[in-house]
């Protein structure tokens, strides 16, 4: 589709591409972006999801060649979380999530940006996806009452109406090529860690946008080439992949089941979701004490991190909290988990264990949950340590959360 009608855009753009051990494919994706993205101020951000050293080297070379910013993670945080990290690092007003198994085509970006800027209450805009042989793969999709999805165009399923060039309101578009305003994405909470390690996180996001009064549009006729599942098939066997899909389908239905059933035959109201008051990291204020709260593994939905986030919430007015974990994580992840547990956070920072540098007046507490299910301090020091210990001891009488 020619880009003649889309010369002026008020938005700046950040294009986010994930890589995991597919450096050559990422290089091809970046080359297509540089060749076919025009008439908009943009940057490319590549998030490497803990690739092997040789693949990291390939990606570094590709980023240098195509002038892309590179964020290197030490382990695979999977699709949702790695994209959250990329979005939070972005400088653009709009963000385009683009799979590294996608090759963009001439004129692709103009209609997407035009739709996001002008369509009625646009929350997200997706492109038409085609296989490398030109066959239609997907023109948006809908969620069935049972929670499974219909991808229009897949396997030659009927798609005549939605295939007509132009904008169509859909339930979701694949996040293989998905455009949103950055502030909208962050206010929605990003991709929810509930769906780690993958599947249904993009559908869930777009239904949350609908709950916010926003629509998802598919821009039929604006095409990108998608090889599909290049990374996921390399990570998981087919049985493992199927198990993850079915598990996340159950989580999706638990959240959205009533809404997607009732809307078929009447007016249905989506569940309410509070907007996230997302705030970028700030340095601690003068006179505020540093409290570094460390747990093992990744920050997630388990008893250890429930206890840590409760401490952070309780002491938010008297300390600047730094969450310390084995690997970096997004602020969206922490906001989403805290809101799910009814906790309110103040200003906070995030640090890898390997990157932490302590100051003499800092308080550090390494927290774990023991065999009895009680949170305790394994090691620590600093002026706030006794306050943290006393808080944990008062919370050990009840444990209302499962480890899921």
N, C-alpha and C positions, 0 to 999 in steps of 0.2 A: 504494500500500500504506500503510495507516495506521501511524502511529508510536507507537501506544498502548503497545505492549509494550517499547518501547526508551527509557525515560525516564532511566535512569541510565547514565553512561559514565565510566569512570575515565580515559579518554584525552582529551587536548586535541588539536585538529585544525588543520592548516594546509592550505588549499586553494590549489593552485598552478595558475595559468592563464597560458598563453603567448599573446602577440599579435604578429602581423606584418601590418601594413597592413590590419587588419580591425577598426578601432576600434568601429564600431557593433555588430558581432557580439559583441565582447568586452563591450560595455556591456550587451547583452541577457543574456549569460551571467552577469555579475555581478548583475544585477537578479534573475535567477532564484535565484541562491545566497542573496541576502539575503531573498528571499520565502519560501524553502522549506527553509532549514537551521535546525533548532531542536533544543533539548535537548542541546546540546553547546557547549562553549567553543571558539570557532574564530577564525581570522584568514584573510584572503584576501591572497595574494601574486600580483601580476601581473608577469611578466617580459616586457618589450617587446624583441623580437628585431631591433632596428635598423630600426624603421619609418620611413617618410617623416615629415618635420616636421609635416604636417597631421594625419597619423594619430597621431603621438605626442601632439599636443595633445588629440585626441579621447579617447585613453586616459587622459591625465592628468586630464581632466575626469571621466571615468567612475570612476577610482580615488578622486578627491575625493568624488564623489557617494556612492559605496558604501563609503567608508572602507577602501580596500584599499592595501596597501603596494605601491609601484611600484619595480621594478629596471629601469633603462634600459641596454641594451647598444647599442654603436655600430654593430654589424653583426649579421647573421643567423647565429647559432651553431647553428641548427636545433633539432630537437625534443629530442634526448637531452641535449645539453650545457646548453641553456637550462633544462630541467627539473632537471638536477643543481644548477645555480646556485640555482634557487628552493628546492630541498630543503635545501641547506646553509644558506640564510638563514632557514629555517622555525624557529619556536619551538615548534610543536606536537609531541606525542608521536607522532602519526600524520600522514601526508601523503596528500592526495587529489590525484592528477594529473587535471586536468579540461581537456579541449580547449575552446577558446573557441567552437567550433561545437556545443557541447553546451548544452542547456537542461535544468536539473534539475527534478524534479517533487516534489510534496508528499510528505513522509515518506521520501524517498530515502535519507537518511544513516543513519537508525537501524538498519535491518537490516545495512548494510555494516559499521558500527562493531561491532554485536553479533557479527557473524560473525568479525571480526578478533580480538575479545576472547575468544571462546568456542570457535570451531571448532578441531578437532584440528590442532595444528601449522600454524596459518594463517600463511602468508607474505604473501599478497596476496589481495584480494577485489575483484571487478569487478561492475559492474551489467549488467543486460539493456539492450541498446541497441535503440532503435526509430527508424525514419525519421519525419520530421515528419508524414507521413500516417497514422502509427500502425502501419505494416507492420513486422514483426519484422526487425531487421537482423542481430543477433548475440546469441547466448547462450553466450559463451565459445567456445573452440576447441581443436583438437588439432593436433599436428604429425604429418604423414605420414612414413613411412620415407624418402621422398625429400627431406624437408626443407621441402616446401610445406605450407601450413596449410589446415585445414578450419574454416571459421567457421560454426558451427551457426546455422541460420536464414537465412543469406544467400541471396537469390534463391529463397526458398521451399524450400530444401533441407530434408530431414527433420530435425526437431528436437523431436519430440514428447516424448521422455524428458527431455531437458535443459530443455525449456520448462516443465515442471511447477514450480510455485512452490517455492522452497526453495534449499538449497545443493547445488552439484554440484562435485566436484573435476574440474578441467580442466587441460590443459597451460598455457593462457594465457588471459588476458582482455585485451581492447584497453585500452591506456593512455589512451584517450579518457576513461575514468572508472575509475580504479584506486586502491585504498586500500592502503597499507602502513604499518607502523611505520617511523618515520624512522630509528631505529638499525639496523633490518634492511636498509633500502635502502642506507644508507651502508656497512654491513659487507659487503654484496654487491658494492660498487664502483659503485653507480649504473648509469646507462645507459652502456654501453661505447662509447668513441669509435671503436672498430674499425668500427662501423656508421654513422659519419657519411657522408652528411648525413641519412640516414633509412632506415627500414624494417628490420624484424627486431630492432631494439634492445629492444623490449618483450618479444618472444617469448624472446629470449636471456636477458633479466633473469629471467624466470619459470622458465626451466630452470636457471639458476644458483641460484635459491631452492630448486628441487627438489634440486639437488646439495648444498645445505646442510641437507637433511632437512625442508624446509617445503613446504606445498601451496598451490596457487592455487585459489580457490573462485570460482565464478560464482553470484551471488545472483539466481536467476531470480525474476521477479515484482517485483523492485525496478528500476524503469525510469527511464532518462533518454532524452531526445530528442537524436539525433546527426545532424547534417546531412552529416557525413563528407567528409574530404579537402578542406575549404574552403581551407586554407592551401597544401597541397602542390600542388593543381591551379593555384593562382595563381603558384607559384614555377617549376614545371617543365612543359614540354610533355609530352604523352603518351609520345613516344619516349624522352625523357630520363628520365622517371619509370620507365619499363619497364627501362631500362638500369641504373638505380640498384637497383631491386628484384632483378634477376638477379645483379648483382655481389654484393650483400649476401647473397643466397641462397647463393652459393658460399662466402662466408665463414662463414655459419651452418653449412653442411654440413661444412666443414673442421673446425669445432669440435665439432659434435654428431652428425655422421653415424653413427659407430659405435654410439653409444648409442641413437639413435632407430631404427636398423635392428634391433639385437639385442633390444630390449625387446618387439618384436611377438611373438616366438616363445619367449621365455624371460626369465630374470632378467638384467637389465642394470644395471650400475653407472654412474651419471653420472660424467663426468670430475671430477677434484678441482679445487676452486678454494679458494685460501687466502682467509680472511676479511680484509677490509681493516681495519687498526687505525687507523680514521679519527680524527683529532684536529683540533679547531678551531684556527684561527690564534691564536698567542700572540705577545706582544711578546718581543723578544730578551732573554735573561738579561743581568744586569749583567756586564760584562767580555767578553761575546761579541761578536765582530766581525761586521759586516754584509757579506755578499757578494751583490751584485746581478748575476745572470746573465741576459743579454738575448740573444734571438734574433729573427729576423725572422718576420713572419706570426703565425699562431696556434700555440699549443703543440700538437704533434701527433706522430704516429709517423713521424719522418724523422730523417736522420742528424744534423742540427743539434741537435735537441732530445734525441736519444740522448746526444750528447756533453755537453750541458748537464746532463742528469740524472745522468750519470756523475760529473761534477765535483761536483754537489750531494751525491751519495751518498758520494764519497770524503772530502769535507770536512765531513760532517754533524756531527762532534764538535768541530770547531774554529771553526765560523762559523754564523751564522743566515743561511740562504739566502733570497733573494727572487727568484722567477722573474718576469722582466719581458718582456712580450709586447705586441703591438699591441692586443689586446683582452683583457678579463678572461676567466678560465676557472674551472672548478670545481676544488676540491681533489681530488674523486673522479677527475677526468680525469688529474691528475698521478699520483695513487696507482696508478691502473690501468695507465698507461703504464709507470711505473717497475717495477711488479711483472712486467709482461710482459717486460721486459728484465732481470729479475733484480737490480734495484737496490733498496737500502733507503735510505729518506729519514729524516732527523731532522725537527726543527721547520722549517717553511718558511712564507714568505708569498708572495702573488701580487700583482702590480701591473701596471696599464696603463703603457705607455711614457710617455703624456702626464701621468700622475699621480705619477711618481717624483720624490722630493726627496732629494738626496744630502747626507750629512753629511761633514765633513772627513776622518774616519777610515774611511769606507766604501771598499770595493773594488767597482768596476764593471768588468765584462768583457762586451763585445759579441762574441758567438761566431758564426761561420758555417763552413760546409764549402766548401772551395775546389774548383776544377775537377778536382783529383786525388783528391777524396773525403776529404781530411784536414781535421779541425777546426782552426781557428785563431782567434786573437783579432784582430778588426778594429780595435777601439779599446778603451781602458780605462785605469784608474788605480787606485792604492790599494795598501796594504801586502801584500795577498794575490795581486796580479796575477802575480808571478813563479811562485808555487806553481801557479796555474791553468795558466799557459803550459807549465810543465814537465810537468804531468799530461797535458795534451792531446798533447804531443809524444811521450809514452810510449805513448799509445793509438793513434797514427796508423798503426802497423804492421799493424793488422788492422781490418776493417770488416765485422762479421758480419751486419749487418741490412740488409734491403732498405728502400726508401723507402715501402713500402705501409703 
